[in-house]
Structure formats: structure tokens, C-alpha cells
């Protein structure tokens, strides 16, 4: 089978790494890819949102399956583009159509969907520039801290948690005045839920679904969950506080109502659904949906899937997923993200990365990298995701950090406390 992965980050490298191990694979292409994906497939210099160039590539390389990594092309309608083209409509594509992708593309759409279909979530209201006064009045009805979310896509940085009412009112005005461009023309204000966050992922063909390993990621740039939100500084799987009983609750109260809701809305959803959850007491609430796999969660989830990943993807594309089985590696996996100086506000690029050949008992998934004059250099905020297996979380953490420390580039930054907040749950067990 000839496969094309769209994207250039750690998520796409992890998928390419896993798909390259499949006996079903003939040729693997990644567009545009990075310095890491070049080792497991063929990089093609095509942008993820250049649908015409993607069409040409798919036809030239006789691609049979396209895996869409990032959310942008999905929200922009790449699945609809394929479905409407007589030469592409029979090519398998992993990713929902534009309407379904609004689960991620619009926070307001997602909240309305959850309320309508009985998916547990926080109380909310949505406001625009014209209803700023009403938005401030709604804030006054809530207890701090206050949660404000840009309605549209903001690269994982459109969520603000503010402790003071006056600061929240100012943040609302700033958002509605274009802090995130068109993404914050509408702002969702939510009741703050106190609990601990984690994520669950499913792969679905629109009828059946398979639950993939759960994960917990770390969004803040600083230790102790301080500082600005990022795209993710690390991740852990399995999550120590997720018991089989709690996973059953997630399936019964969140996954099944979501699948039933999609069918009720006439949406044939084919691809991944990422459930961003918070455990309040012993109950799961949905913070957000994503219409693709998370990053850096993919870098711990994919290594824990023992089954042939390409076989699962083909099942999702052909409507035969119910015939497949997901076998999970019982070992722990931990990812530590190495980021550029200045990230997430800015990022140095073009810094030579050294020590990759010293990585042992771990995998260095490339996120923001490229080849320049036969050197691997940084090419973005998040540069390398170091993932290691362990017999338990502590073992995986030790290996991940040991390997993170052998990789060097100017301005390298990392969080040194990934997974540390979860140790108390291991002690209880």
C-alpha cells in the first residue's frame, strides 16, 4: 500500500515511524515532513494546505491512503475536496469532513454539540465584539478563576485562565479585538472545573470505534505548570489515575454519546477523535474535542500500540474497523519535549542539533527540524520529542530524561518535571 502522511511535526514522525514497520506498506511519503521522517519515508515539499499540489502528488505516486496529521487541512475541508474529486474519491483519507472538524475548529460548535447530546462539560456562554457588555456581565456571575477560549484555531494557545475579574474583563476585550485574528472573533467563556486533566483517543470509521491508549500532556512552558501555554512540553501514558472503572465511565458518558450525537447530526466521521478531559471528583468532563491526534500525546500513544497501525488505519478508511483489534503494550511511555529559546512567544531556528546518534533505549521524534547542508537544524518552537519505554513510569522518565540530556542545540529548553505530579497516584497503588 502507498501511504501519504500530511504534516511536519513530532506527531507525523511518530505515525511515520509506526507505519514504516507495517508489512502492508509499499511506499511511504510525508508532506512536507522533517529531518526525522526522511529516515522512515520520502519527504515531499508540499504544504498541508495546498490541496491542488496534494492531488497531483496522490495521483502521481498512486497513493491509496492519506493520513492527515494537523487540524488545519481538516477544518479547511480536505476530506470534502477528496470526496468531490472523481479521481480522488476512492482514495482512503483518515480525517473528518469540514462540518465534523468544527468539533475542533469552533469551540462554540463543540459546546453546543455537547449540550445537545448530553456529553458532560462545563457551563458556558459565547460572546462577540457586539456583546462584550453581556460577556462582562456573564463573567461577574462566575467564581474565579475565569476560563476564556478563542472560538477558532489558535495553535493550542487560545485558552486563557485568569484569576481576577477585572483582568478577565480586559482579556475578553483583548481577545475580541483580534488577539488571535479571526480565531477570537467569538470567545467562549466557561465555568472553571477543578480537577486533573488527561486525554483519551479513538479511531473510528463512522460506525465502530477503537479506544487507543490514554495520555496526559503538559501544556505550560514552566515547571509546576507555570507560564504560558504551549503546544505541549511532554506526555505520559498510561495515566496512573485512569482505572478500568474510570475508563468505562469515559466510554459510557463521553465516547458513546459523542458517537450517537454524530450519527444523529448525519455526520459520517472517519478518523481520530481526541477527547480532552478533566477528572472532577470521579467524573469525566470534556474540556475540548480535537479532530486529530494530539501532539505530543501521539509520541507516547503510538509507541504503545502493538497492533499493525496501518491495518487499523485501513480499517477506518474502508469501514471495516470492527474487524480489527488494538493490542496495547503494557509498558509505560514518557515523552519529553526539547524546545527552542523563546518558545512559545518566538523561537530560534537554524541551530545545529547534536547528539542524536547518542540516543539509546529511546526514540527521538523530530518535531521542528530540517536538513541544511547535511546537518540537522532546528526549524520551529518544539524541536525534538524524546520518548522512552519503561517497566513503570519512573523507569520511562529516567530513560527519557537521560536521552534528552545527550541531545544539544543552542538555546535548548525543557521541563524537568514531566510526570512528577502523577507519582502520588503510583504510591497509592
matplotlib code that plots the C-alpha trace (Angstrom):
import matplotlib.pyplot as plt

x = [0.0, 1.2, 0.6, 0.9, 1.1, 0.4, 2.3, 5.8, 5.8, 6.5, 3.0, 3.7, 7.2, 5.7, 3.0, 5.5, 7.8, 5.0, 3.5, 7.0, 7.0, 3.9, 4.1, 1.2, 3.4, 4.8, 5.9, 5.6, 5.6, 5.4, 4.5, 6.3, 7.9, 11.1, 14.6, 13.3, 10.6, 13.2, 14.7, 11.5, 9.9, 10.3, 9.7, 7.9, 8.0, 4.2, 2.3, -0.5, -3.0, -2.0, -4.9, -4.1, -0.4, -1.6, -4.0, -1.1, 1.1, -1.6, -2.2, 1.5, 2.5, -0.6, -1.4, -4.1, -4.3, -3.8, -3.4, -4.0, -1.9, -2.7, -6.2, -5.8, -6.4, -9.3, -11.1, -10.3, -12.1, -9.5, -11.9, -14.6, -12.1, -11.2, -14.9, -15.8, -13.0, -13.7, -10.0, -9.6, -12.9, -11.9, -8.6, -8.8, -8.5, -8.1, -9.8, -13.3, -15.0, -15.2, -18.5, -17.3, -14.0, -15.9, -15.7, -12.2, -12.5, -15.2, -15.3, -18.9, -20.0, -18.4, -20.1, -23.5, -22.9, -22.1, -25.0, -27.4, -26.2, -25.7, -21.9, -20.7, -18.9, -18.6, -21.3, -20.6, -21.7, -20.3, -19.8, -18.7, -17.5, -21.1, -21.9, -18.8, -21.0, -23.0, -19.8, -18.5, -21.9, -21.6, -18.0, -19.4, -21.8, -18.9, -16.4, -12.7, -10.6, -12.2, -11.7, -11.7, -11.3, -10.9, -13.6, -11.3, -7.9, -5.1, -2.3, -3.1, -2.6, -6.1, -7.1, -6.7, -7.2, -7.4, -7.7, -9.1, -12.5, -11.0, -8.2, -10.7, -12.8, -9.7, -8.6, -12.1, -11.9, -8.3, -9.4, -12.5, -10.3, -8.2, -5.6, -5.8, -7.1, -10.4, -10.0, -11.1, -13.9, -16.0, -15.0, -16.3, -16.4, -16.5, -17.1, -13.7, -13.6, -11.2, -9.6, -6.9, -6.6, -5.9, -6.9, -8.5, -8.3, -10.4, -10.1, -13.5, -14.8, -18.1, -19.8, -17.4, -14.5, -11.4, -10.1, -6.4, -4.1, -4.8, -2.3, -1.7, 0.2, 1.8, 0.9, 2.6, 6.1, 7.4, 7.8, 4.9, 2.5, 3.5, 4.0, 2.4, 0.5, 2.4, 1.6, 2.8, 6.0, 5.7, 3.3, 2.8, 1.0, -0.7, -2.1, -1.8, -5.2, -7.1, -8.5, -10.5, -13.6, -12.9, -12.2, -15.6, -17.2, -15.4, -16.7, -20.3, -20.7, -18.4, -17.5, -20.8, -22.9, -20.4, -20.7, -24.5, -24.6, -22.5, -24.9, -27.9, -26.5, -26.0, -22.2, -20.1, -17.0, -13.9, -10.7, -9.4, -11.3, -9.3, -11.2, -9.5, -10.9, -10.8, -11.5, -13.6, -14.1, -14.5, -16.4, -15.1, -16.0, -15.0, -12.8, -12.4, -12.6, -9.8, -10.4, -6.9, -4.3, -2.6, 1.0, 3.0, 0.4, 0.9, 4.5, 3.5, 0.3, 1.6, 4.6, 2.2, 0.1, 1.5, -1.0, -0.2, -1.1, -1.6, -4.0, -6.1, -6.0, -7.1, -10.0, -11.1, -10.8, -12.7, -15.4, -14.0, -12.6, -14.9, -12.8, -9.6, -8.1, -5.9, -3.2, -1.5, 2.0, 1.7, 4.9, 4.9, 6.0, 7.1, 7.8, 10.0, 9.9, 13.0, 12.1, 13.8, 14.9, 12.0, 9.2, 6.2, 6.4, 9.1, 11.7, 15.3, 15.7, 18.7, 20.5, 22.5, 21.3, 24.0, 23.9, 21.1, 23.3, 23.9, 20.2, 19.9, 16.8, 14.6, 13.3, 13.9, 10.8, 11.6, 9.1, 10.7, 13.8, 15.2, 18.3, 20.6, 24.0, 23.9, 23.2, 20.1, 19.0, 16.1, 13.1, 10.5, 9.5, 9.2, 12.3, 12.6, 10.3, 12.3, 10.2, 11.3, 9.6, 9.9, 8.7, 6.9, 6.6, 9.7, 11.8, 10.4, 11.1, 14.7, 15.4, 13.6, 15.5, 18.8, 18.4, 17.0, 20.3, 22.5, 20.9, 22.2, 21.4, 21.8, 19.0, 17.6, 14.9, 12.8, 10.6, 12.3, 9.1, 7.1, 5.1, 6.2, 2.6, 1.4, 3.8, 1.3, -1.1, 1.5, 2.2, -1.5, -1.5]
y = [0.0, 3.5, 5.9, 9.7, 11.5, 15.2, 17.2, 18.1, 17.6, 15.0, 13.6, 12.9, 11.4, 9.1, 7.9, 7.5, 5.5, 3.2, 2.8, 2.1, -1.1, -2.5, -5.5, -3.8, -0.8, -0.4, 3.2, 6.0, 9.7, 12.6, 16.1, 18.2, 16.1, 16.9, 15.6, 12.6, 11.5, 11.3, 8.3, 6.2, 7.5, 10.0, 13.7, 15.7, 19.5, 20.1, 22.2, 20.6, 23.3, 23.1, 20.8, 21.0, 20.0, 17.2, 16.0, 15.9, 14.0, 11.5, 10.7, 10.6, 8.3, 6.2, 6.9, 4.6, 6.1, 9.7, 10.3, 14.0, 14.9, 18.5, 20.1, 23.0, 21.0, 19.2, 22.4, 23.8, 20.8, 18.4, 15.4, 17.3, 18.1, 14.4, 13.3, 15.8, 14.8, 11.9, 10.9, 11.1, 10.0, 6.4, 7.2, 6.4, 9.5, 9.5, 12.6, 14.1, 16.4, 20.2, 20.1, 17.4, 19.1, 22.0, 20.0, 21.4, 24.3, 26.1, 25.9, 27.3, 24.5, 21.9, 23.2, 23.3, 19.7, 18.6, 20.3, 18.9, 15.3, 15.1, 15.0, 16.3, 19.6, 23.0, 25.6, 28.2, 31.2, 32.6, 36.3, 38.6, 42.2, 43.3, 41.5, 42.5, 44.1, 40.9, 39.0, 41.1, 40.6, 36.8, 36.8, 38.5, 35.6, 33.1, 32.3, 32.8, 31.6, 32.5, 30.5, 32.3, 30.4, 31.8, 30.1, 29.2, 27.5, 29.2, 26.6, 25.4, 28.9, 30.3, 29.4, 31.9, 31.2, 34.4, 34.8, 38.3, 39.6, 42.9, 41.1, 38.7, 41.6, 43.1, 39.7, 39.3, 42.7, 42.0, 38.6, 40.1, 42.9, 40.4, 38.9, 35.7, 37.2, 35.7, 32.8, 35.1, 37.0, 34.8, 33.9, 31.1, 31.8, 28.7, 27.8, 26.7, 23.0, 21.9, 18.6, 16.8, 16.7, 13.8, 12.7, 9.7, 9.0, 6.9, 5.8, 5.5, 4.5, 6.3, 3.2, 1.3, 2.7, 1.6, 3.2, 3.9, 4.2, 7.3, 10.0, 13.1, 16.0, 19.2, 22.4, 25.1, 26.2, 26.2, 23.7, 23.3, 24.1, 27.8, 30.3, 30.5, 27.7, 25.8, 23.1, 20.6, 20.1, 16.4, 13.5, 10.3, 7.0, 5.1, 7.7, 6.3, 7.7, 6.2, 3.0, 0.5, 1.7, 5.4, 4.4, 2.6, 5.9, 7.8, 5.3, 5.3, 9.0, 10.6, 8.4, 6.7, 9.9, 11.6, 8.8, 8.8, 12.6, 12.5, 9.9, 12.0, 15.0, 13.0, 13.2, 10.3, 10.7, 8.9, 9.4, 10.2, 11.9, 13.4, 13.9, 16.4, 15.5, 16.7, 14.3, 16.2, 14.0, 10.7, 12.0, 12.8, 16.2, 17.2, 20.3, 20.1, 17.9, 17.6, 16.1, 14.6, 13.0, 15.3, 16.4, 15.4, 12.7, 10.8, 10.3, 8.2, 6.7, 5.3, 3.5, 1.7, 0.3, -3.2, -3.9, -3.1, 0.6, 0.7, -2.2, -0.1, 2.9, 0.9, -0.5, 3.1, 4.1, 1.1, 0.8, -2.5, -1.3, -3.6, -6.5, -5.1, -5.4, -3.0, -4.7, -2.4, -2.6, -2.8, -0.8, 2.9, 5.6, 9.1, 12.0, 15.0, 17.9, 19.9, 23.4, 26.4, 29.5, 32.0, 29.4, 29.8, 33.5, 33.2, 30.6, 30.4, 28.5, 27.1, 25.8, 22.7, 19.7, 17.4, 14.1, 12.4, 9.4, 9.0, 8.3, 4.8, 3.0, 5.8, 7.3, 10.9, 12.0, 15.1, 18.0, 21.2, 20.1, 20.1, 19.2, 22.0, 21.3, 17.7, 19.0, 18.6, 22.0, 23.4, 24.7, 25.6, 26.1, 22.4, 20.7, 17.1, 14.8, 12.2, 9.1, 6.2, 3.0, 1.8, -1.1, 1.7, 5.5, 6.2, 3.9, 5.6, 9.0, 8.1, 6.9, 9.8, 12.5, 10.7, 10.8, 14.3, 15.4, 13.9, 16.0, 19.5, 22.7, 26.3, 27.6, 24.2, 24.3, 21.5, 20.9, 18.8, 17.8, 15.8, 13.1, 14.2, 15.2, 11.7, 9.9, 10.2, 8.0, 5.4, 5.5, 4.9, 1.9]
z = [0.0, -0.9, 2.0, 2.3, 5.7, 5.8, 8.4, 9.6, 13.4, 16.1, 15.6, 12.0, 12.7, 15.3, 12.8, 10.0, 12.3, 13.2, 9.7, 8.3, 10.4, 8.7, 6.3, 4.3, 3.4, -0.1, -0.2, 2.5, 1.7, 4.1, 3.0, 3.9, 6.7, 8.6, 9.2, 11.2, 8.8, 6.0, 7.7, 7.5, 4.3, 1.5, 2.2, -0.4, -0.4, -0.5, 2.0, 4.0, 2.8, -0.9, -1.9, -5.7, -5.1, -2.8, -5.5, -8.0, -5.6, -4.7, -8.4, -9.4, -6.6, -6.7, -3.1, -1.6, 1.9, 3.1, 6.9, 7.8, 10.8, 11.7, 12.2, 9.7, 6.5, 8.1, 9.2, 5.7, 4.1, 2.6, 3.1, 1.2, -1.5, -1.9, -1.9, -4.6, -7.0, -9.3, -9.3, -5.5, -4.1, -3.8, -2.1, 1.7, 3.8, 7.6, 8.9, 9.1, 6.7, 7.4, 9.2, 11.6, 12.0, 13.6, 16.8, 17.0, 14.6, 16.7, 20.5, 20.3, 17.8, 20.1, 23.3, 21.5, 20.3, 23.9, 25.4, 22.8, 23.1, 26.8, 26.9, 30.3, 30.1, 31.9, 31.9, 29.2, 27.1, 23.8, 23.0, 20.1, 19.9, 19.8, 23.0, 25.0, 27.7, 28.1, 28.3, 31.2, 32.9, 32.5, 33.9, 37.0, 37.6, 37.7, 40.5, 39.7, 38.0, 34.7, 31.5, 28.2, 24.9, 21.4, 19.3, 16.4, 15.9, 17.8, 17.7, 21.2, 22.7, 22.6, 26.1, 28.9, 32.6, 34.6, 38.4, 38.8, 37.4, 36.1, 34.3, 32.8, 31.5, 30.0, 28.5, 26.9, 25.3, 24.0, 22.6, 20.8, 19.4, 17.5, 19.8, 17.7, 14.5, 13.2, 15.7, 18.5, 16.8, 19.1, 22.6, 24.8, 28.5, 30.7, 34.3, 35.8, 36.6, 39.3, 38.7, 36.8, 33.1, 30.7, 27.2, 25.5, 21.8, 19.5, 15.8, 14.1, 10.7, 11.5, 12.9, 15.1, 17.1, 18.8, 22.0, 21.9, 24.9, 27.1, 27.8, 29.9, 28.4, 29.9, 28.3, 30.4, 29.5, 33.1, 35.9, 38.2, 35.3, 35.3, 32.5, 29.0, 27.3, 24.6, 22.1, 24.7, 26.7, 27.3, 27.9, 29.8, 29.0, 30.7, 33.2, 36.7, 38.0, 35.0, 36.4, 34.3, 36.1, 35.2, 31.6, 31.5, 32.7, 29.9, 27.3, 28.6, 29.4, 26.8, 23.8, 23.2, 23.5, 21.1, 18.5, 18.8, 18.5, 15.3, 13.8, 14.9, 13.2, 10.0, 10.3, 8.9, 11.0, 9.7, 11.6, 15.1, 17.9, 20.7, 24.0, 26.2, 29.6, 33.2, 36.1, 38.7, 41.7, 40.0, 37.0, 33.5, 31.8, 28.3, 28.1, 24.3, 21.2, 18.7, 15.2, 15.0, 17.3, 19.8, 19.8, 21.9, 23.0, 19.8, 20.7, 23.7, 22.4, 19.1, 20.6, 23.0, 20.1, 19.4, 16.6, 12.9, 12.9, 9.1, 9.3, 11.8, 9.6, 6.5, 8.6, 9.4, 5.8, 4.4, 7.1, 8.4, 11.7, 13.7, 12.4, 13.8, 17.3, 19.2, 21.2, 23.8, 25.1, 28.9, 29.4, 30.3, 27.8, 28.5, 26.1, 27.0, 24.5, 23.7, 22.6, 21.2, 23.1, 23.3, 22.8, 22.8, 22.1, 19.5, 18.5, 17.3, 14.1, 12.2, 15.4, 14.7, 16.7, 18.0, 19.9, 18.1, 17.4, 21.2, 21.9, 23.4, 24.7, 23.5, 20.2, 19.2, 17.3, 15.2, 15.6, 14.2, 12.3, 8.8, 6.9, 5.9, 4.3, 5.7, 9.2, 11.2, 12.4, 14.4, 12.4, 15.0, 18.6, 19.5, 18.2, 19.4, 21.3, 23.3, 24.0, 26.1, 27.3, 30.9, 33.1, 35.0, 34.8, 36.8, 34.6, 31.5, 33.0, 33.8, 30.3, 28.6, 30.6, 30.3, 26.5, 26.5, 28.1, 25.4, 22.6, 22.3, 20.4, 21.2, 23.4, 24.2, 26.9, 28.5, 31.5, 34.2, 36.0, 33.4, 35.2, 38.7, 39.7, 39.0, 41.4, 44.3, 42.3, 41.9, 45.6, 46.4, 44.0]

ax = plt.figure().add_subplot(projection="3d")
ax.plot(x, y, z, "-o")
ax.set_aspect("equal")
plt.show()
